């Protein structure tokens, strides 16, 4: 049984705060099974967007893990905000979480799959 999105997001926020970073829920989606998008901002102004990894990324031995994939990065936040707006139109139940991880790499807070 997979944990609810609400519980998973709460745990991620705690991990970010425990690592000395900052996090906020920008958009709250479906409590049970909403897709999660993470917008990571660095202190130097770079923005990175992570979204749900494709279903083919999931391991049958660990089906409960949530995996993410890099959707875009750069210093132009407007491009990534536009991408999130398109995602919201496609699926209004998504979650958007914005984090500033601080000294901890985002990859230590999220399970990121590379293509």
Jmol script that loads the backbone (N, CA, C; Angstrom):
load data "model"
ATOM      1  N   UNK A   1       0.840  -1.180   0.000  1.00  0.00           N
ATOM      2  CA  UNK A   1       0.000   0.000   0.000  1.00  0.00           C
ATOM      3  C   UNK A   1       0.887   1.247   0.000  1.00  0.00           C
ATOM      4  N   UNK A   2       0.585   2.162  -0.861  1.00  0.00           N
ATOM      5  CA  UNK A   2       1.356   3.384  -1.007  1.00  0.00           C
ATOM      6  C   UNK A   2       0.852   4.443  -0.031  1.00  0.00           C
ATOM      7  N   UNK A   3       1.787   5.221   0.540  1.00  0.00           N
ATOM      8  CA  UNK A   3       1.368   6.300   1.436  1.00  0.00           C
ATOM      9  C   UNK A   3       0.673   7.387   0.627  1.00  0.00           C
ATOM     10  N   UNK A   4      -0.192   8.139   1.294  1.00  0.00           N
ATOM     11  CA  UNK A   4      -0.912   9.197   0.601  1.00  0.00           C
ATOM     12  C   UNK A   4       0.060  10.302   0.203  1.00  0.00           C
ATOM     13  N   UNK A   5      -0.323  11.044  -0.805  1.00  0.00           N
ATOM     14  CA  UNK A   5       0.509  12.160  -1.260  1.00  0.00           C
ATOM     15  C   UNK A   5       0.647  13.191  -0.146  1.00  0.00           C
ATOM     16  N   UNK A   6      -0.411  13.437   0.577  1.00  0.00           N
ATOM     17  CA  UNK A   6      -0.382  14.397   1.672  1.00  0.00           C
ATOM     18  C   UNK A   6       0.682  14.016   2.708  1.00  0.00           C
ATOM     19  N   UNK A   7       0.717  12.765   3.090  1.00  0.00           N
ATOM     20  CA  UNK A   7       1.710  12.296   4.060  1.00  0.00           C
ATOM     21  C   UNK A   7       3.117  12.356   3.476  1.00  0.00           C
ATOM     22  N   UNK A   8       3.277  11.962   2.217  1.00  0.00           N
ATOM     23  CA  UNK A   8       4.600  11.980   1.589  1.00  0.00           C
ATOM     24  C   UNK A   8       5.153  13.400   1.513  1.00  0.00           C
ATOM     25  N   UNK A   9       4.304  14.364   1.117  1.00  0.00           N
ATOM     26  CA  UNK A   9       4.739  15.758   1.029  1.00  0.00           C
ATOM     27  C   UNK A   9       5.116  16.286   2.412  1.00  0.00           C
ATOM     28  N   UNK A  10       4.335  15.966   3.416  1.00  0.00           N
ATOM     29  CA  UNK A  10       4.655  16.398   4.786  1.00  0.00           C
ATOM     30  C   UNK A  10       6.013  15.869   5.230  1.00  0.00           C
ATOM     31  N   UNK A  11       6.290  14.610   4.920  1.00  0.00           N
ATOM     32  CA  UNK A  11       7.585  14.027   5.283  1.00  0.00           C
ATOM     33  C   UNK A  11       8.728  14.699   4.529  1.00  0.00           C
ATOM     34  N   UNK A  12       8.511  15.022   3.247  1.00  0.00           N
ATOM     35  CA  UNK A  12       9.558  15.689   2.479  1.00  0.00           C
ATOM     36  C   UNK A  12       9.829  17.086   3.046  1.00  0.00           C
ATOM     37  N   UNK A  13       8.782  17.814   3.411  1.00  0.00           N
ATOM     38  CA  UNK A  13       8.968  19.137   4.007  1.00  0.00           C
ATOM     39  C   UNK A  13       9.804  19.038   5.281  1.00  0.00           C
ATOM     40  N   UNK A  14       9.536  18.049   6.087  1.00  0.00           N
ATOM     41  CA  UNK A  14      10.318  17.857   7.325  1.00  0.00           C
ATOM     42  C   UNK A  14      11.783  17.547   7.015  1.00  0.00           C
ATOM     43  N   UNK A  15      12.024  16.728   5.981  1.00  0.00           N
ATOM     44  CA  UNK A  15      13.414  16.419   5.599  1.00  0.00           C
ATOM     45  C   UNK A  15      14.150  17.676   5.148  1.00  0.00           C
ATOM     46  N   UNK A  16      13.471  18.528   4.388  1.00  0.00           N
ATOM     47  CA  UNK A  16      14.093  19.771   3.915  1.00  0.00           C
ATOM     48  C   UNK A  16      14.419  20.684   5.098  1.00  0.00           C
ATOM     49  N   UNK A  17      13.452  20.873   6.001  1.00  0.00           N
ATOM     50  CA  UNK A  17      13.690  21.726   7.165  1.00  0.00           C
ATOM     51  C   UNK A  17      14.780  21.154   8.062  1.00  0.00           C
ATOM     52  N   UNK A  18      14.813  19.829   8.223  1.00  0.00           N
ATOM     53  CA  UNK A  18      15.845  19.194   9.048  1.00  0.00           C
ATOM     54  C   UNK A  18      17.234  19.375   8.448  1.00  0.00           C
ATOM     55  N   UNK A  19      17.298  19.519   7.124  1.00  0.00           N
ATOM     56  CA  UNK A  19      18.583  19.716   6.445  1.00  0.00           C
ATOM     57  C   UNK A  19      18.983  21.193   6.405  1.00  0.00           C
ATOM     58  N   UNK A  20      18.197  22.055   7.028  1.00  0.00           N
ATOM     59  CA  UNK A  20      18.528  23.471   7.060  1.00  0.00           C
ATOM     60  C   UNK A  20      17.998  24.265   5.884  1.00  0.00           C
ATOM     61  N   UNK A  21      17.098  23.679   5.119  1.00  0.00           N
ATOM     62  CA  UNK A  21      16.528  24.363   3.964  1.00  0.00           C
ATOM     63  C   UNK A  21      15.166  24.940   4.277  1.00  0.00           C
ATOM     64  N   UNK A  22      14.477  25.372   3.231  1.00  0.00           N
ATOM     65  CA  UNK A  22      13.136  25.929   3.352  1.00  0.00           C
ATOM     66  C   UNK A  22      12.249  25.249   2.320  1.00  0.00           C
ATOM     67  N   UNK A  23      10.990  25.036   2.678  1.00  0.00           N
ATOM     68  CA  UNK A  23      10.048  24.411   1.750  1.00  0.00           C
ATOM     69  C   UNK A  23       8.648  24.952   1.996  1.00  0.00           C
ATOM     70  N   UNK A  24       7.858  24.983   0.932  1.00  0.00           N
ATOM     71  CA  UNK A  24       6.471  25.423   1.044  1.00  0.00           C
ATOM     72  C   UNK A  24       5.635  24.724  -0.012  1.00  0.00           C
ATOM     73  N   UNK A  25       4.404  24.436   0.354  1.00  0.00           N
ATOM     74  CA  UNK A  25       3.451  23.874  -0.602  1.00  0.00           C
ATOM     75  C   UNK A  25       2.827  25.055  -1.347  1.00  0.00           C
ATOM     76  N   UNK A  26       3.093  25.139  -2.639  1.00  0.00           N
ATOM     77  CA  UNK A  26       2.571  26.219  -3.468  1.00  0.00           C
ATOM     78  C   UNK A  26       1.159  25.893  -3.930  1.00  0.00           C
ATOM     79  N   UNK A  27       0.921  24.615  -4.254  1.00  0.00           N
ATOM     80  CA  UNK A  27      -0.406  24.168  -4.667  1.00  0.00           C
ATOM     81  C   UNK A  27      -0.674  22.806  -4.062  1.00  0.00           C
ATOM     82  N   UNK A  28      -1.755  22.705  -3.347  1.00  0.00           N
ATOM     83  CA  UNK A  28      -2.151  21.436  -2.732  1.00  0.00           C
ATOM     84  C   UNK A  28      -3.082  20.719  -3.688  1.00  0.00           C
ATOM     85  N   UNK A  29      -2.762  19.471  -3.989  1.00  0.00           N
ATOM     86  CA  UNK A  29      -3.563  18.681  -4.908  1.00  0.00           C
ATOM     87  C   UNK A  29      -4.388  17.642  -4.193  1.00  0.00           C
ATOM     88  N   UNK A  30      -4.662  16.555  -4.876  1.00  0.00           N
ATOM     89  CA  UNK A  30      -5.457  15.467  -4.321  1.00  0.00           C
ATOM     90  C   UNK A  30      -4.717  14.824  -3.154  1.00  0.00           C
ATOM     91  N   UNK A  31      -5.405  14.664  -2.043  1.00  0.00           N
ATOM     92  CA  UNK A  31      -4.798  14.144  -0.823  1.00  0.00           C
ATOM     93  C   UNK A  31      -4.286  12.722  -0.996  1.00  0.00           C
ATOM     94  N   UNK A  32      -5.046  11.901  -1.668  1.00  0.00           N
ATOM     95  CA  UNK A  32      -4.705  10.486  -1.766  1.00  0.00           C
ATOM     96  C   UNK A  32      -3.632  10.175  -2.799  1.00  0.00           C
ATOM     97  N   UNK A  33      -3.748  10.732  -4.003  1.00  0.00           N
ATOM     98  CA  UNK A  33      -2.846  10.280  -5.063  1.00  0.00           C
ATOM     99  C   UNK A  33      -2.514  11.364  -6.078  1.00  0.00           C
ATOM    100  N   UNK A  34      -2.359  12.592  -5.654  1.00  0.00           N
ATOM    101  CA  UNK A  34      -1.997  13.650  -6.591  1.00  0.00           C
ATOM    102  C   UNK A  34      -0.541  13.541  -6.999  1.00  0.00           C
ATOM    103  N   UNK A  35      -0.243  13.891  -8.239  1.00  0.00           N
ATOM    104  CA  UNK A  35       1.139  13.906  -8.721  1.00  0.00           C
ATOM    105  C   UNK A  35       1.876  15.075  -8.070  1.00  0.00           C
ATOM    106  N   UNK A  36       3.171  14.881  -7.767  1.00  0.00           N
ATOM    107  CA  UNK A  36       3.961  15.898  -7.081  1.00  0.00           C
ATOM    108  C   UNK A  36       5.007  16.464  -8.032  1.00  0.00           C
ATOM    109  N   UNK A  37       5.070  17.784  -8.106  1.00  0.00           N
ATOM    110  CA  UNK A  37       6.111  18.495  -8.844  1.00  0.00           C
ATOM    111  C   UNK A  37       6.899  19.311  -7.829  1.00  0.00           C
ATOM    112  N   UNK A  38       8.215  19.278  -7.945  1.00  0.00           N
ATOM    113  CA  UNK A  38       9.076  19.987  -7.003  1.00  0.00           C
ATOM    114  C   UNK A  38       9.869  21.038  -7.759  1.00  0.00           C
ATOM    115  N   UNK A  39       9.751  22.269  -7.319  1.00  0.00           N
ATOM    116  CA  UNK A  39      10.477  23.396  -7.884  1.00  0.00           C
ATOM    117  C   UNK A  39      11.581  23.738  -6.888  1.00  0.00           C
ATOM    118  N   UNK A  40      12.813  23.454  -7.263  1.00  0.00           N
ATOM    119  CA  UNK A  40      13.955  23.690  -6.369  1.00  0.00           C
ATOM    120  C   UNK A  40      14.674  24.965  -6.790  1.00  0.00           C
ATOM    121  N   UNK A  41      14.844  25.850  -5.842  1.00  0.00           N
ATOM    122  CA  UNK A  41      15.552  27.113  -6.098  1.00  0.00           C
ATOM    123  C   UNK A  41      16.868  27.094  -5.339  1.00  0.00           C
ATOM    124  N   UNK A  42      17.927  27.491  -6.038  1.00  0.00           N
ATOM    125  CA  UNK A  42      19.222  27.598  -5.362  1.00  0.00           C
ATOM    126  C   UNK A  42      19.381  29.020  -4.861  1.00  0.00           C
ATOM    127  N   UNK A  43      20.322  29.217  -3.991  1.00  0.00           N
ATOM    128  CA  UNK A  43      20.573  30.557  -3.449  1.00  0.00           C
ATOM    129  C   UNK A  43      21.228  31.465  -4.471  1.00  0.00           C
ATOM    130  N   UNK A  44      21.667  30.877  -5.583  1.00  0.00           N
ATOM    131  CA  UNK A  44      22.285  31.660  -6.652  1.00  0.00           C
ATOM    132  C   UNK A  44      21.292  32.035  -7.749  1.00  0.00           C
ATOM    133  N   UNK A  45      20.031  31.652  -7.579  1.00  0.00           N
ATOM    134  CA  UNK A  45      18.999  32.032  -8.533  1.00  0.00           C
ATOM    135  C   UNK A  45      18.626  30.974  -9.557  1.00  0.00           C
ATOM    136  N   UNK A  46      19.298  29.844  -9.560  1.00  0.00           N
ATOM    137  CA  UNK A  46      18.946  28.776 -10.511  1.00  0.00           C
ATOM    138  C   UNK A  46      17.703  28.046 -10.015  1.00  0.00           C
ATOM    139  N   UNK A  47      16.835  27.715 -10.968  1.00  0.00           N
ATOM    140  CA  UNK A  47      15.589  27.027 -10.663  1.00  0.00           C
ATOM    141  C   UNK A  47      15.584  25.698 -11.408  1.00  0.00           C
ATOM    142  N   UNK A  48      15.163  24.637 -10.702  1.00  0.00           N
ATOM    143  CA  UNK A  48      15.097  23.306 -11.294  1.00  0.00           C
ATOM    144  C   UNK A  48      13.726  22.718 -11.010  1.00  0.00           C
ATOM    145  N   UNK A  49      13.114  22.128 -12.034  1.00  0.00           N
ATOM    146  CA  UNK A  49      11.797  21.522 -11.886  1.00  0.00           C
ATOM    147  C   UNK A  49      11.911  20.008 -12.023  1.00  0.00           C
ATOM    148  N   UNK A  50      11.369  19.318 -11.023  1.00  0.00           N
ATOM    149  CA  UNK A  50      11.305  17.860 -11.033  1.00  0.00           C
ATOM    150  C   UNK A  50       9.838  17.453 -11.063  1.00  0.00           C
ATOM    151  N   UNK A  51       9.549  16.415 -11.836  1.00  0.00           N
ATOM    152  CA  UNK A  51       8.188  15.895 -11.921  1.00  0.00           C
ATOM    153  C   UNK A  51       8.195  14.393 -11.778  1.00  0.00           C
ATOM    154  N   UNK A  52       7.025  13.795 -11.740  1.00  0.00           N
ATOM    155  CA  UNK A  52       6.935  12.340 -11.591  1.00  0.00           C
ATOM    156  C   UNK A  52       7.668  11.624 -12.730  1.00  0.00           C
ATOM    157  N   UNK A  53       8.422  10.609 -12.361  1.00  0.00           N
ATOM    158  CA  UNK A  53       9.131   9.796 -13.356  1.00  0.00           C
ATOM    159  C   UNK A  53       8.126   8.913 -14.090  1.00  0.00           C
ATOM    160  N   UNK A  54       8.443   8.523 -15.318  1.00  0.00           N
ATOM    161  CA  UNK A  54       7.544   7.614 -16.047  1.00  0.00           C
ATOM    162  C   UNK A  54       7.370   6.289 -15.307  1.00  0.00           C
ATOM    163  N   UNK A  55       6.253   5.638 -15.534  1.00  0.00           N
ATOM    164  CA  UNK A  55       5.960   4.367 -14.860  1.00  0.00           C
ATOM    165  C   UNK A  55       7.020   3.304 -15.125  1.00  0.00           C
ATOM    166  N   UNK A  56       7.713   3.409 -16.251  1.00  0.00           N
ATOM    167  CA  UNK A  56       8.748   2.415 -16.561  1.00  0.00           C
ATOM    168  C   UNK A  56       9.948   2.536 -15.639  1.00  0.00           C
ATOM    169  N   UNK A  57      10.052   3.617 -14.877  1.00  0.00           N
ATOM    170  CA  UNK A  57      11.173   3.822 -13.954  1.00  0.00           C
ATOM    171  C   UNK A  57      11.001   3.067 -12.645  1.00  0.00           C
ATOM    172  N   UNK A  58       9.807   2.557 -12.407  1.00  0.00           N
ATOM    173  CA  UNK A  58       9.533   1.928 -11.121  1.00  0.00           C
ATOM    174  C   UNK A  58      10.015   0.490 -11.094  1.00  0.00           C
ATOM    175  N   UNK A  59      10.577   0.127  -9.972  1.00  0.00           N
ATOM    176  CA  UNK A  59      11.119  -1.202  -9.753  1.00  0.00           C
ATOM    177  C   UNK A  59      10.042  -2.057  -9.086  1.00  0.00           C
ATOM    178  N   UNK A  60       9.812  -3.249  -9.601  1.00  0.00           N
ATOM    179  CA  UNK A  60       8.777  -4.102  -9.023  1.00  0.00           C
ATOM    180  C   UNK A  60       9.126  -4.541  -7.602  1.00  0.00           C
ATOM    181  N   UNK A  61      10.410  -4.493  -7.240  1.00  0.00           N
ATOM    182  CA  UNK A  61      10.812  -4.860  -5.885  1.00  0.00           C
ATOM    183  C   UNK A  61      10.482  -3.741  -4.892  1.00  0.00           C
ATOM    184  N   UNK A  62      10.412  -2.490  -5.381  1.00  0.00           N
ATOM    185  CA  UNK A  62      10.103  -1.347  -4.513  1.00  0.00           C
ATOM    186  C   UNK A  62       9.026  -0.481  -5.160  1.00  0.00           C
ATOM    187  N   UNK A  63       7.799  -1.000  -5.307  1.00  0.00           N
ATOM    188  CA  UNK A  63       6.765  -0.255  -6.028  1.00  0.00           C
ATOM    189  C   UNK A  63       6.226   0.959  -5.274  1.00  0.00           C
ATOM    190  N   UNK A  64       6.526   1.086  -3.983  1.00  0.00           N
ATOM    191  CA  UNK A  64       5.967   2.171  -3.184  1.00  0.00           C
ATOM    192  C   UNK A  64       6.789   3.448  -3.230  1.00  0.00           C
ATOM    193  N   UNK A  65       8.008   3.394  -3.734  1.00  0.00           N
ATOM    194  CA  UNK A  65       8.836   4.592  -3.794  1.00  0.00           C
ATOM    195  C   UNK A  65       8.277   5.579  -4.805  1.00  0.00           C
ATOM    196  N   UNK A  66       8.526   6.852  -4.568  1.00  0.00           N
ATOM    197  CA  UNK A  66       8.177   7.898  -5.540  1.00  0.00           C
ATOM    198  C   UNK A  66       9.459   8.336  -6.218  1.00  0.00           C
ATOM    199  N   UNK A  67       9.462   8.276  -7.529  1.00  0.00           N
ATOM    200  CA  UNK A  67      10.631   8.673  -8.300  1.00  0.00           C
ATOM    201  C   UNK A  67      10.321   9.927  -9.098  1.00  0.00           C
ATOM    202  N   UNK A  68      11.350  10.731  -9.304  1.00  0.00           N
ATOM    203  CA  UNK A  68      11.213  11.991 -10.022  1.00  0.00           C
ATOM    204  C   UNK A  68      12.195  12.035 -11.172  1.00  0.00           C
ATOM    205  N   UNK A  69      11.884  12.877 -12.134  1.00  0.00           N
ATOM    206  CA  UNK A  69      12.761  13.096 -13.266  1.00  0.00           C
ATOM    207  C   UNK A  69      12.929  14.601 -13.454  1.00  0.00           C
ATOM    208  N   UNK A  70      14.075  14.994 -13.977  1.00  0.00           N
ATOM    209  CA  UNK A  70      14.362  16.397 -14.230  1.00  0.00           C
ATOM    210  C   UNK A  70      13.557  16.863 -15.437  1.00  0.00           C
ATOM    211  N   UNK A  71      12.752  17.910 -15.256  1.00  0.00           N
ATOM    212  CA  UNK A  71      11.933  18.438 -16.341  1.00  0.00           C
ATOM    213  C   UNK A  71      12.516  19.703 -16.951  1.00  0.00           C
ATOM    214  N   UNK A  72      13.377  20.376 -16.214  1.00  0.00           N
ATOM    215  CA  UNK A  72      13.991  21.589 -16.734  1.00  0.00           C
ATOM    216  C   UNK A  72      14.752  22.325 -15.656  1.00  0.00           C
ATOM    217  N   UNK A  73      15.700  23.153 -16.086  1.00  0.00           N
ATOM    218  CA  UNK A  73      16.450  23.957 -15.133  1.00  0.00           C
ATOM    219  C   UNK A  73      17.015  25.179 -15.841  1.00  0.00           C
ATOM    220  N   UNK A  74      17.422  26.152 -15.057  1.00  0.00           N
ATOM    221  CA  UNK A  74      17.999  27.368 -15.596  1.00  0.00           C
ATOM    222  C   UNK A  74      17.735  28.535 -14.674  1.00  0.00           C
ATOM    223  N   UNK A  75      18.007  29.719 -15.176  1.00  0.00           N
ATOM    224  CA  UNK A  75      17.785  30.899 -14.346  1.00  0.00           C
ATOM    225  C   UNK A  75      16.529  31.666 -14.747  1.00  0.00           C
ATOM    226  N   UNK A  76      15.763  31.135 -15.713  1.00  0.00           N
ATOM    227  CA  UNK A  76      14.519  31.765 -16.135  1.00  0.00           C
ATOM    228  C   UNK A  76      13.338  31.019 -15.527  1.00  0.00           C
ATOM    229  N   UNK A  77      12.870  31.499 -14.383  1.00  0.00           N
ATOM    230  CA  UNK A  77      11.784  30.836 -13.668  1.00  0.00           C
ATOM    231  C   UNK A  77      10.472  30.900 -14.432  1.00  0.00           C
ATOM    232  N   UNK A  78      10.299  31.891 -15.299  1.00  0.00           N
ATOM    233  CA  UNK A  78       9.046  32.036 -16.049  1.00  0.00           C
ATOM    234  C   UNK A  78       8.790  30.840 -16.959  1.00  0.00           C
ATOM    235  N   UNK A  79       9.844  30.276 -17.528  1.00  0.00           N
ATOM    236  CA  UNK A  79       9.690  29.106 -18.402  1.00  0.00           C
ATOM    237  C   UNK A  79       9.156  27.913 -17.606  1.00  0.00           C
ATOM    238  N   UNK A  80       9.716  27.696 -16.420  1.00  0.00           N
ATOM    239  CA  UNK A  80       9.280  26.568 -15.596  1.00  0.00           C
ATOM    240  C   UNK A  80       7.894  26.819 -15.002  1.00  0.00           C
ATOM    241  N   UNK A  81       7.589  28.071 -14.675  1.00  0.00           N
ATOM    242  CA  UNK A  81       6.244  28.400 -14.199  1.00  0.00           C
ATOM    243  C   UNK A  81       5.204  28.139 -15.287  1.00  0.00           C
ATOM    244  N   UNK A  82       5.547  28.446 -16.535  1.00  0.00           N
ATOM    245  CA  UNK A  82       4.639  28.166 -17.654  1.00  0.00           C
ATOM    246  C   UNK A  82       4.423  26.664 -17.810  1.00  0.00           C
ATOM    247  N   UNK A  83       5.474  25.893 -17.625  1.00  0.00           N
ATOM    248  CA  UNK A  83       5.350  24.425 -17.691  1.00  0.00           C
ATOM    249  C   UNK A  83       4.406  23.922 -16.602  1.00  0.00           C
ATOM    250  N   UNK A  84       4.539  24.477 -15.398  1.00  0.00           N
ATOM    251  CA  UNK A  84       3.653  24.076 -14.308  1.00  0.00           C
ATOM    252  C   UNK A  84       2.204  24.471 -14.591  1.00  0.00           C
ATOM    253  N   UNK A  85       1.984  25.611 -15.196  1.00  0.00           N
ATOM    254  CA  UNK A  85       0.625  26.020 -15.539  1.00  0.00           C
ATOM    255  C   UNK A  85      -0.004  25.048 -16.540  1.00  0.00           C
ATOM    256  N   UNK A  86       0.790  24.582 -17.511  1.00  0.00           N
ATOM    257  CA  UNK A  86       0.277  23.586 -18.464  1.00  0.00           C
ATOM    258  C   UNK A  86      -0.060  22.283 -17.740  1.00  0.00           C
ATOM    259  N   UNK A  87       0.786  21.890 -16.792  1.00  0.00           N
ATOM    260  CA  UNK A  87       0.521  20.668 -16.026  1.00  0.00           C
ATOM    261  C   UNK A  87      -0.757  20.809 -15.207  1.00  0.00           C
ATOM    262  N   UNK A  88      -0.981  21.988 -14.621  1.00  0.00           N
ATOM    263  CA  UNK A  88      -2.192  22.232 -13.827  1.00  0.00           C
ATOM    264  C   UNK A  88      -3.450  22.161 -14.689  1.00  0.00           C
ATOM    265  N   UNK A  89      -3.360  22.638 -15.939  1.00  0.00           N
ATOM    266  CA  UNK A  89      -4.513  22.561 -16.840  1.00  0.00           C
ATOM    267  C   UNK A  89      -4.801  21.117 -17.225  1.00  0.00           C
ATOM    268  N   UNK A  90      -3.741  20.325 -17.392  1.00  0.00           N
ATOM    269  CA  UNK A  90      -3.893  18.918 -17.759  1.00  0.00           C
ATOM    270  C   UNK A  90      -4.430  18.110 -16.586  1.00  0.00           C
ATOM    271  N   UNK A  91      -3.899  18.375 -15.382  1.00  0.00           N
ATOM    272  CA  UNK A  91      -4.302  17.639 -14.186  1.00  0.00           C
ATOM    273  C   UNK A  91      -4.443  18.616 -13.026  1.00  0.00           C
ATOM    274  N   UNK A  92      -5.656  19.022 -12.683  1.00  0.00           N
ATOM    275  CA  UNK A  92      -5.841  20.003 -11.612  1.00  0.00           C
ATOM    276  C   UNK A  92      -5.531  19.471 -10.214  1.00  0.00           C
ATOM    277  N   UNK A  93      -5.274  18.165 -10.074  1.00  0.00           N
ATOM    278  CA  UNK A  93      -5.002  17.567  -8.763  1.00  0.00           C
ATOM    279  C   UNK A  93      -3.516  17.474  -8.421  1.00  0.00           C
ATOM    280  N   UNK A  94      -2.649  18.163  -9.169  1.00  0.00           N
ATOM    281  CA  UNK A  94      -1.214  18.061  -8.882  1.00  0.00           C
ATOM    282  C   UNK A  94      -0.846  18.866  -7.636  1.00  0.00           C
ATOM    283  N   UNK A  95       0.263  18.479  -7.050  1.00  0.00           N
ATOM    284  CA  UNK A  95       0.879  19.213  -5.950  1.00  0.00           C
ATOM    285  C   UNK A  95       2.093  19.935  -6.517  1.00  0.00           C
ATOM    286  N   UNK A  96       2.340  21.153  -6.050  1.00  0.00           N
ATOM    287  CA  UNK A  96       3.556  21.882  -6.395  1.00  0.00           C
ATOM    288  C   UNK A  96       4.217  22.268  -5.077  1.00  0.00           C
ATOM    289  N   UNK A  97       5.439  21.795  -4.899  1.00  0.00           N
ATOM    290  CA  UNK A  97       6.206  22.083  -3.685  1.00  0.00           C
ATOM    291  C   UNK A  97       7.456  22.832  -4.109  1.00  0.00           C
ATOM    292  N   UNK A  98       7.704  23.944  -3.463  1.00  0.00           N
ATOM    293  CA  UNK A  98       8.908  24.723  -3.752  1.00  0.00           C
ATOM    294  C   UNK A  98       9.876  24.564  -2.589  1.00  0.00           C
ATOM    295  N   UNK A  99      11.133  24.253  -2.934  1.00  0.00           N
ATOM    296  CA  UNK A  99      12.127  24.069  -1.885  1.00  0.00           C
ATOM    297  C   UNK A  99      13.388  24.869  -2.190  1.00  0.00           C
ATOM    298  N   UNK A 100      14.057  25.245  -1.145  1.00  0.00           N
ATOM    299  CA  UNK A 100      15.421  25.752  -1.208  1.00  0.00           C
ATOM    300  C   UNK A 100      16.177  24.834  -0.263  1.00  0.00           C
ATOM    301  N   UNK A 101      16.900  23.881  -0.838  1.00  0.00           N
ATOM    302  CA  UNK A 101      17.480  22.794  -0.057  1.00  0.00           C
ATOM    303  C   UNK A 101      18.649  23.227   0.817  1.00  0.00           C
ATOM    304  N   UNK A 102      19.223  24.361   0.569  1.00  0.00           N
ATOM    305  CA  UNK A 102      20.360  24.791   1.369  1.00  0.00           C
ATOM    306  C   UNK A 102      21.615  24.047   0.966  1.00  0.00           C
ATOM    307  N   UNK A 103      22.316  23.500   1.942  1.00  0.00           N
ATOM    308  CA  UNK A 103      23.591  22.835   1.683  1.00  0.00           C
ATOM    309  C   UNK A 103      23.428  21.403   1.180  1.00  0.00           C
ATOM    310  N   UNK A 104      22.227  20.852   1.277  1.00  0.00           N
ATOM    311  CA  UNK A 104      21.987  19.463   0.889  1.00  0.00           C
ATOM    312  C   UNK A 104      21.559  19.415  -0.577  1.00  0.00           C
ATOM    313  N   UNK A 105      22.173  18.560  -1.388  1.00  0.00           N
ATOM    314  CA  UNK A 105      21.723  18.429  -2.782  1.00  0.00           C
ATOM    315  C   UNK A 105      20.284  17.906  -2.845  1.00  0.00           C
ATOM    316  N   UNK A 106      19.537  18.392  -3.798  1.00  0.00           N
ATOM    317  CA  UNK A 106      18.139  17.985  -3.962  1.00  0.00           C
ATOM    318  C   UNK A 106      18.051  16.475  -4.162  1.00  0.00           C
ATOM    319  N   UNK A 107      19.048  15.902  -4.820  1.00  0.00           N
ATOM    320  CA  UNK A 107      19.041  14.468  -5.086  1.00  0.00           C
ATOM    321  C   UNK A 107      19.088  13.633  -3.815  1.00  0.00           C
ATOM    322  N   UNK A 108      19.471  14.232  -2.675  1.00  0.00           N
ATOM    323  CA  UNK A 108      19.436  13.523  -1.397  1.00  0.00           C
ATOM    324  C   UNK A 108      18.054  13.588  -0.769  1.00  0.00           C
ATOM    325  N   UNK A 109      17.233  14.513  -1.235  1.00  0.00           N
ATOM    326  CA  UNK A 109      15.884  14.660  -0.694  1.00  0.00           C
ATOM    327  C   UNK A 109      14.830  13.957  -1.561  1.00  0.00           C
ATOM    328  N   UNK A 110      15.125  13.798  -2.842  1.00  0.00           N
ATOM    329  CA  UNK A 110      14.217  13.156  -3.789  1.00  0.00           C
ATOM    330  C   UNK A 110      14.917  11.983  -4.463  1.00  0.00           C
ATOM    331  N   UNK A 111      14.171  10.991  -4.854  1.00  0.00           N
ATOM    332  CA  UNK A 111      14.717   9.884  -5.645  1.00  0.00           C
ATOM    333  C   UNK A 111      14.611  10.278  -7.113  1.00  0.00           C
ATOM    334  N   UNK A 112      15.707  10.765  -7.689  1.00  0.00           N
ATOM    335  CA  UNK A 112      15.712  11.255  -9.056  1.00  0.00           C
ATOM    336  C   UNK A 112      16.235  10.170  -9.977  1.00  0.00           C
ATOM    337  N   UNK A 113      15.470   9.855 -11.008  1.00  0.00           N
ATOM    338  CA  UNK A 113      15.873   8.884 -12.025  1.00  0.00           C
ATOM    339  C   UNK A 113      16.398   9.637 -13.235  1.00  0.00           C
ATOM    340  N   UNK A 114      17.525   9.207 -13.740  1.00  0.00           N
ATOM    341  CA  UNK A 114      18.058   9.801 -14.971  1.00  0.00           C
ATOM    342  C   UNK A 114      17.642   8.946 -16.156  1.00  0.00           C
ATOM    343  N   UNK A 115      17.360   9.576 -17.300  1.00  0.00           N
ATOM    344  CA  UNK A 115      16.892   8.810 -18.462  1.00  0.00           C
ATOM    345  C   UNK A 115      17.950   7.905 -19.034  1.00  0.00           C
TER     346      UNK A 115
END
end "model"
wireframe off; spacefill off
backbone 0.3
color backbone group
